[in-house]
Amino acid sequence: MRKTDKKTDNQIRLFLTDICENFMKEFNGFQWLTHEADYRHFPETLKITLVFDRGDSLDDFLQSDARNQLMFMIQQELSRISVKLPSVENHIAYATEQKG
């Protein structure tokens, strides 16, 4: 990973940490988020995964205004660090901690 890639990755990690901490307080069932990217093909390979405690918490989130608010916040922060994505929603994945 090049030095500029490490800097970008760190900037993404920092703003996602802030978003995560705030969002945990605002949306019941939201647990954490993470990101990954292949910096040889960045930003096309950027993937941010949001993890919820259960499937019904995820369903509630997907049907709420919070989803659009979160997408907007992520898009704003990426723009602030000069990462341009045509549609941030295409780079978001969802998961649950629920087993079985």
DSSP file with accessible surface (Angstrom, degrees, kcal/mol):
  #  RESIDUE AA STRUCTURE BP1 BP2  ACC     N-H-->O    O-->H-N    N-H-->O    O-->H-N    TCO  KAPPA ALPHA  PHI   PSI    X-CA   Y-CA   Z-CA
    1    1 A M              0   0  133      0, 0.0     2,-0.0     0, 0.0    39,-0.0   0.000 360.0 360.0 360.0 130.2    0.0    0.0    0.0
    2    2 A R     >  -     0   0  157      1,-0.1     4,-2.3     4,-0.0     5,-0.2  -0.289 360.0-108.1 -71.8 162.3    1.4    3.4   -1.0
    3    3 A K  H  > S+     0   0  186      1,-0.2     4,-2.1     2,-0.2     5,-0.1   0.891 121.3  51.0 -59.7 -40.4    1.7    6.2    1.5
    4    4 A T  H  > S+     0   0   85      1,-0.2     4,-2.4     2,-0.2    -1,-0.2   0.869 108.2  52.9 -67.1 -33.4   -1.1    8.1   -0.1
    5    5 A D  H  > S+     0   0   16      2,-0.2     4,-2.9     1,-0.2    -2,-0.2   0.908 108.3  50.0 -66.0 -42.3   -3.3    5.0    0.1
    6    6 A K  H  X S+     0   0  128     -4,-2.3     4,-2.4     2,-0.2    -2,-0.2   0.903 110.4  50.6 -62.4 -39.5   -2.6    4.6    3.8
    7    7 A K  H  X S+     0   0  136     -4,-2.1     4,-2.4     2,-0.2    -2,-0.2   0.937 112.3  46.1 -63.9 -46.3   -3.5    8.3    4.4
    8    8 A T  H  X S+     0   0   31     -4,-2.4     4,-2.5     2,-0.2     5,-0.2   0.934 112.4  50.8 -61.8 -44.8   -6.8    7.8    2.5
    9    9 A D  H  X S+     0   0   43     -4,-2.9     4,-2.7     1,-0.2    -1,-0.2   0.912 110.7  49.2 -61.2 -41.3   -7.6    4.6    4.4
   10   10 A N  H  X S+     0   0   66     -4,-2.4     4,-2.6     2,-0.2    -1,-0.2   0.908 109.8  51.2 -65.5 -41.4   -6.9    6.3    7.7
   11   11 A Q  H  X S+     0   0   62     -4,-2.4     4,-2.2     2,-0.2     5,-0.2   0.917 111.8  47.4 -61.8 -42.4   -9.1    9.3    6.8
   12   12 A I  H  X S+     0   0    0     -4,-2.5     4,-2.6     1,-0.2     5,-0.2   0.941 111.7  50.6 -63.0 -46.3  -11.9    6.9    5.9
   13   13 A R  H  X S+     0   0  112     -4,-2.7     4,-2.2    -5,-0.2    -2,-0.2   0.918 110.1  50.7 -59.0 -43.0  -11.4    4.9    9.1
   14   14 A L  H  X S+     0   0   84     -4,-2.6     4,-1.9     2,-0.2    -1,-0.2   0.940 113.6  41.7 -64.2 -47.5  -11.6    8.1   11.2
   15   15 A F  H  X S+     0   0    5     -4,-2.2     4,-2.5     1,-0.2    -1,-0.2   0.887 114.0  52.8 -72.5 -31.6  -14.8    9.5    9.7
   16   16 A L  H  X S+     0   0    4     -4,-2.6     4,-2.9    -5,-0.2    -1,-0.2   0.881 106.5  54.1 -68.1 -34.5  -16.4    6.1    9.7
   17   17 A T  H  X S+     0   0   54     -4,-2.2     4,-2.6    -5,-0.2    -2,-0.2   0.934 110.3  46.5 -62.0 -44.8  -15.6    5.7   13.4
   18   18 A D  H  X S+     0   0   96     -4,-1.9     4,-2.2     2,-0.2     5,-0.2   0.933 114.0  47.4 -62.0 -46.4  -17.3    9.1   14.1
   19   19 A I  H  X S+     0   0   10     -4,-2.5     4,-3.0     1,-0.2     5,-0.2   0.930 112.2  51.0 -60.9 -44.1  -20.3    8.1   12.1
   20   20 A C  H  X S+     0   0   17     -4,-2.9     4,-2.4     1,-0.2    -2,-0.2   0.936 109.4  49.0 -60.2 -48.6  -20.5    4.7   13.8
   21   21 A E  H  X S+     0   0  107     -4,-2.6     4,-0.8     1,-0.2    -1,-0.2   0.914 116.4  42.5 -61.0 -42.7  -20.3    6.1   17.3
   22   22 A N  H  X S+     0   0   77     -4,-2.2     4,-1.0    -5,-0.2     3,-0.5   0.906 114.0  50.9 -68.7 -41.6  -23.1    8.7   16.6
   23   23 A F  H  X S+     0   0    5     -4,-3.0     4,-2.5     1,-0.2     3,-0.2   0.833 100.8  62.3 -69.7 -31.6  -25.2    6.2   14.7
   24   24 A M  H  < S+     0   0   94     -4,-2.4    -1,-0.2     1,-0.2    -2,-0.2   0.857 106.7  46.7 -60.6 -34.1  -25.1    3.6   17.5
   25   25 A K  H  < S+     0   0  168     -4,-0.8    -1,-0.2    -3,-0.5    -2,-0.2   0.774 117.3  43.0 -75.1 -28.9  -26.8    6.1   19.7
   26   26 A E  H  < S+     0   0  132     -4,-1.0     2,-0.5    -3,-0.2    -2,-0.2   0.742 110.3  49.7 -93.3 -27.8  -29.5    7.0   17.2
   27   27 A F  S >< S-     0   0   29     -4,-2.5     3,-1.7    -5,-0.1    -1,-0.2  -0.926  76.9-134.0-126.0 113.8  -30.5    3.7   15.6
   28   28 A N  T 3  S+     0   0  141     -2,-0.5     3,-0.1     1,-0.2    33,-0.1  -0.366  91.2  22.6 -62.4 129.6  -31.5    0.8   17.8
   29   29 A G  T 3  S+     0   0    4      1,-0.4    24,-2.7    -5,-0.2     2,-0.3   0.182  84.4 127.7  99.8 -17.2  -29.9   -2.5   16.6
   30   30 A F  E <   +A   52   0A   5     -3,-1.7    -1,-0.4    22,-0.2    22,-0.2  -0.597  28.9 172.9 -73.2 130.4  -27.0   -0.9   14.7
   31   31 A Q  E     -     0   0A  62     20,-2.9     2,-0.3     1,-0.4    21,-0.2   0.849  48.1 -45.4-106.1 -53.3  -23.8   -2.5   16.0
   32   32 A W  E     -A   51   0A 109     19,-1.4    19,-3.2    -9,-0.0    -1,-0.4  -0.971  42.5-134.5-169.0 174.3  -20.8   -1.4   14.0
   33   33 A L  E     -A   50   0A  22     -2,-0.3     2,-0.3    17,-0.2    17,-0.2  -0.958  15.1-175.6-141.7 162.1  -19.4   -0.8   10.5
   34   34 A T  E     -A   49   0A  65     15,-2.1    15,-2.6    -2,-0.3     2,-0.3  -0.925   9.0-148.7-147.6 168.4  -16.2   -1.6    8.6
   35   35 A H  E     -A   48   0A  31     -2,-0.3     2,-0.3    13,-0.2    13,-0.2  -0.968   9.8-178.1-141.5 159.3  -14.7   -0.9    5.3
   36   36 A E  E     +A   47   0A 115     11,-1.9    11,-2.6    -2,-0.3     2,-0.3  -0.975   6.2 172.5-150.7 155.6  -12.3   -2.5    2.8
   37   37 A A        -     0   0   29     -2,-0.3     2,-0.8     9,-0.2     9,-0.1  -0.966  35.2-129.4-161.8 149.1  -10.8   -1.6   -0.5
   38   38 A D    >   -     0   0   51     -2,-0.3     3,-2.2     3,-0.2     7,-0.3  -0.921  25.5-159.0 -97.5 104.9   -8.3   -2.7   -3.0
   39   39 A Y  G >  S+     0   0   20     -2,-0.8     3,-0.8     1,-0.3    -1,-0.1   0.606  86.1  69.7 -71.3  -6.9   -6.3    0.5   -3.4
   40   40 A R  G 3  S+     0   0  202      1,-0.2    -1,-0.3     3,-0.0    -2,-0.0   0.731 114.2  29.9 -73.1 -21.9   -5.0   -0.6   -6.8
   41   41 A H  G <> S-     0   0  107     -3,-2.2     4,-1.6     2,-0.0    -1,-0.2  -0.343 101.5-175.3-131.2  49.1   -8.6   -0.1   -8.0
   42   42 A F  T <4  +     0   0   47     -3,-0.8    -3,-0.1     1,-0.3    -5,-0.0  -0.750  56.5  11.5 -97.6 140.1   -9.8    2.7   -5.7
   43   43 A P  T >4 S+     0   0   28      0, 0.0     3,-1.9     0, 0.0    -1,-0.3  -0.978 118.8  65.5 -96.2   3.5  -12.4    4.0   -5.2
   44   44 A E  T 34 S+     0   0  133      1,-0.3    -2,-0.2    -6,-0.1    -5,-0.1   0.800 105.3  47.5 -56.0 -31.0  -14.3    1.5   -7.3
   45   45 A T  T 3< S+     0   0   51     -4,-1.6    -1,-0.3    -7,-0.3    -3,-0.1   0.431  79.1 125.8 -94.2   1.7  -13.5   -1.3   -4.8
   46   46 A L    <   -     0   0    3     -3,-1.9     2,-0.4    -5,-0.2    -9,-0.2  -0.402  35.5-179.4 -62.7 129.6  -14.5    0.6   -1.7
   47   47 A K  E     -A   36   0A  87    -11,-2.6   -11,-1.9    -2,-0.1     2,-0.5  -0.991  12.9-166.4-135.1 126.2  -17.0   -1.4    0.3
   48   48 A I  E     -Ab  35  92A   0     43,-3.1    45,-2.8    -2,-0.4     2,-0.5  -0.961  10.3-158.9-112.3 124.9  -18.5   -0.2    3.6
   49   49 A T  E     -Ab  34  93A  21    -15,-2.6   -15,-2.1    -2,-0.5     2,-0.5  -0.922   2.3-158.3-110.8 125.5  -20.4   -2.9    5.6
   50   50 A L  E     -Ab  33  94A   0     43,-2.6    45,-2.3    -2,-0.5     2,-0.5  -0.890  11.2-155.3-100.5 130.7  -23.0   -2.0    8.2
   51   51 A V  E     -Ab  32  95A   6    -19,-3.2   -20,-2.9    -2,-0.5   -19,-1.4  -0.920   9.4-171.6-114.6 131.4  -23.7   -4.6   10.8
   52   52 A F  E     -Ab  30  96A   0     43,-2.3    45,-2.1    -2,-0.5    46,-0.4  -0.796  31.3-121.0-116.4 159.7  -26.9   -4.9   12.8
   53   53 A D  S    S+     0   0   35    -24,-2.7    45,-0.3    -2,-0.3     2,-0.3   0.880  90.2   4.7 -69.1 -39.1  -27.8   -7.2   15.7
   54   54 A R  S  > S-     0   0   99    -25,-0.2     4,-1.9    43,-0.1     3,-0.2  -0.948  73.9-106.7-143.6 164.1  -30.8   -8.9   14.0
   55   55 A G  H  > S+     0   0   20     -2,-0.3     4,-2.7     1,-0.2     5,-0.2   0.853 117.4  54.9 -61.4 -37.2  -32.5   -9.1   10.7
   56   56 A D  H  > S+     0   0   79      2,-0.2     4,-2.4     1,-0.2    -1,-0.2   0.868 106.0  52.3 -69.8 -30.9  -35.6   -7.1   11.9
   57   57 A S  H  > S+     0   0    4     -3,-0.2     4,-2.2     2,-0.2    -1,-0.2   0.921 111.2  47.5 -66.0 -41.6  -33.3   -4.3   13.0
   58   58 A L  H  X S+     0   0   23     -4,-1.9     4,-2.8     2,-0.2    -2,-0.2   0.933 111.1  50.8 -63.4 -45.5  -31.7   -4.2    9.6
   59   59 A D  H  X S+     0   0   85     -4,-2.7     4,-1.4     1,-0.2    -2,-0.2   0.919 109.9  50.3 -58.7 -43.6  -35.2   -4.3    8.0
   60   60 A D  H  < S+     0   0   97     -4,-2.4     4,-0.3     1,-0.2     3,-0.2   0.918 111.6  48.9 -60.4 -43.2  -36.3   -1.4   10.2
   61   61 A F  H >< S+     0   0    0     -4,-2.2     3,-1.6     1,-0.2     6,-0.6   0.934 108.1  52.7 -61.9 -47.3  -33.2    0.6    9.1
   62   62 A L  H 3< S+     0   0   59     -4,-2.8    -1,-0.2     1,-0.3    -2,-0.2   0.776 112.4  46.0 -63.2 -24.6  -33.7   -0.1    5.4
   63   63 A Q  T 3< S+     0   0  162     -4,-1.4    -1,-0.3    -3,-0.2    -2,-0.2   0.413 102.7  85.8 -96.7   3.0  -37.2    1.2    5.6
   64   64 A S  S X> S-     0   0   33     -3,-1.6     3,-0.8    -4,-0.3     4,-0.6  -0.535  85.0-117.2-104.1 167.4  -36.4    4.3    7.6
   65   65 A D  H 3> S+     0   0  123      1,-0.2     4,-2.2    -2,-0.2     5,-0.2   0.706 106.8  78.0 -69.1 -20.2  -35.2    7.8    6.8
   66   66 A A  H 3> S+     0   0   14      1,-0.2     4,-2.8     2,-0.2    -1,-0.2   0.857  85.9  60.3 -59.5 -32.9  -32.0    7.0    8.8
   67   67 A R  H <> S+     0   0   57     -3,-0.8     4,-2.4    -6,-0.6    -1,-0.2   0.954 107.5  42.9 -60.1 -49.9  -30.8    5.0    5.8
   68   68 A N  H  X S+     0   0   93     -4,-0.6     4,-2.4     1,-0.2    -1,-0.2   0.885 113.4  53.1 -65.5 -37.5  -30.8    8.1    3.5
   69   69 A Q  H  X S+     0   0  105     -4,-2.2     4,-2.4     2,-0.2    -2,-0.2   0.922 110.0  47.6 -63.1 -43.3  -29.3   10.2    6.3
   70   70 A L  H  X S+     0   0    0     -4,-2.8     4,-2.6     2,-0.2     5,-0.2   0.926 110.9  50.7 -65.6 -43.3  -26.4    7.8    6.7
   71   71 A M  H  X S+     0   0   12     -4,-2.4     4,-2.6    -5,-0.2    -1,-0.2   0.922 111.3  49.6 -58.9 -42.8  -25.8    7.6    2.9
   72   72 A F  H  X S+     0   0  124     -4,-2.4     4,-2.7     2,-0.2    -2,-0.2   0.926 110.5  49.5 -63.1 -44.0  -25.7   11.4    2.8
   73   73 A M  H  X S+     0   0   57     -4,-2.4     4,-2.3     2,-0.2    -2,-0.2   0.922 112.7  46.8 -63.3 -43.3  -23.3   11.6    5.7
   74   74 A I  H  X S+     0   0    0     -4,-2.6     4,-2.6     2,-0.2     5,-0.2   0.940 112.5  49.8 -64.7 -44.3  -21.0    9.0    4.1
   75   75 A Q  H  X S+     0   0   48     -4,-2.6     4,-2.4    -5,-0.2    -2,-0.2   0.920 110.8  50.4 -60.7 -42.7  -21.1   10.8    0.8
   76   76 A Q  H  X S+     0   0  102     -4,-2.7     4,-2.1     1,-0.2    -1,-0.2   0.919 111.9  46.5 -60.8 -47.0  -20.3   14.1    2.4
   77   77 A E  H  X S+     0   0   51     -4,-2.3     4,-1.3     2,-0.2    -1,-0.2   0.889 111.7  50.7 -66.4 -39.7  -17.3   12.8    4.2
   78   78 A L  H  <>S+     0   0    0     -4,-2.6     5,-3.1     1,-0.2     3,-0.4   0.925 110.9  49.5 -63.5 -41.7  -16.0   11.0    1.2
   79   79 A S  H ><5S+     0   0   52     -4,-2.4     3,-1.9     1,-0.2    -2,-0.2   0.890 104.4  59.6 -62.2 -38.2  -16.3   14.2   -0.8
   80   80 A R  H 3<5S+     0   0  161     -4,-2.1    -1,-0.2     1,-0.3    -2,-0.2   0.830 109.1  42.7 -61.9 -31.6  -14.5   16.1    1.9
   81   81 A I  T 3<5S-     0   0   20     -4,-1.3    -1,-0.3    -3,-0.4    -2,-0.2   0.148 123.7-105.5-101.1  19.9  -11.5   13.9    1.4
   82   82 A S  T < 5S+     0   0   93     -3,-1.9     2,-0.6     1,-0.2    -3,-0.2   0.790  72.8 141.5  64.9  33.5  -11.8   14.0   -2.4
   83   83 A V      < -     0   0    8     -5,-3.1     2,-0.5    -6,-0.1    -1,-0.2  -0.931  34.5-161.5-103.4 117.0  -13.2   10.5   -2.9
   84   84 A K        +     0   0  146     -2,-0.6     3,-0.1    -3,-0.1    -9,-0.0  -0.884  14.2 173.9-107.2 123.0  -15.8   10.7   -5.6
   85   85 A L        -     0   0   13     -2,-0.5     3,-0.3     1,-0.1    -6,-0.0  -0.993  30.5-142.1-123.9 133.9  -18.4    7.9   -6.1
   86   86 A P  S    S+     0   0  133      0, 0.0     2,-0.3     0, 0.0    -1,-0.1   0.895  96.7   7.2 -60.0 -38.3  -21.2    8.1   -8.5
   87   87 A S    >   -     0   0   44      1,-0.1     3,-1.4    -3,-0.1     4,-0.3  -0.843  60.9-164.4-148.9 106.1  -23.5    6.4   -6.0
   88   88 A V  G >  S+     0   0    9     -3,-0.3     3,-2.4    -2,-0.3     4,-0.1   0.847  89.1  69.4 -59.6 -30.7  -22.4    5.7   -2.5
   89   89 A E  G >  S+     0   0   80      1,-0.3     3,-1.4     2,-0.2    -1,-0.3   0.824  89.8  61.8 -59.5 -29.6  -25.2    3.2   -2.1
   90   90 A N  G <  S+     0   0  131     -3,-1.4    -1,-0.3     1,-0.3    -2,-0.2   0.604 103.2  51.6 -71.6  -9.0  -23.5    0.9   -4.5
   91   91 A H  G <  S+     0   0   28     -3,-2.4   -43,-3.1    -4,-0.3     2,-0.4   0.227  91.4  94.6-110.8  11.3  -20.6    0.6   -2.1
   92   92 A I  E <   -b   48   0A  18     -3,-1.4     2,-0.3   -45,-0.2   -43,-0.2  -0.893  48.6-177.8-109.1 133.5  -22.7   -0.2    1.0
   93   93 A A  E     -b   49   0A  26    -45,-2.8   -43,-2.6    -2,-0.4     2,-0.4  -0.873  12.9-144.5-123.2 160.0  -23.3   -3.8    2.2
   94   94 A Y  E     +b   50   0A  65     -2,-0.3     2,-0.3   -45,-0.2   -43,-0.2  -0.949  19.9 167.7-127.7 146.4  -25.4   -5.0    5.1
   95   95 A A  E     -b   51   0A  40    -45,-2.3   -43,-2.3    -2,-0.4     2,-0.3  -0.944  19.8-141.2-148.5 165.3  -25.0   -7.9    7.6
   96   96 A T  E     -b   52   0A  53     -2,-0.3   -43,-0.2   -45,-0.2   -42,-0.1  -0.936  15.0-141.5-127.7 155.9  -26.4   -9.1   10.8
   97   97 A E        +     0   0   80    -45,-2.1   -44,-0.2    -2,-0.3   -43,-0.1   0.588  68.0 117.4 -85.8 -13.1  -24.7  -10.8   13.8
   98   98 A Q        -     0   0  106    -46,-0.4     2,-0.4   -45,-0.3    -2,-0.2  -0.289  57.5-144.2 -60.8 131.9  -27.7  -13.1   14.2
   99   99 A K              0   0  186      1,-0.1    -1,-0.1    -2,-0.0    -2,-0.1  -0.783 360.0 360.0 -98.5 143.6  -26.8  -16.7   13.8
  100  100 A G              0   0  124     -2,-0.4    -1,-0.1     0, 0.0    -2,-0.1   0.647 360.0 360.0  77.8 360.0  -29.1  -19.2   12.2
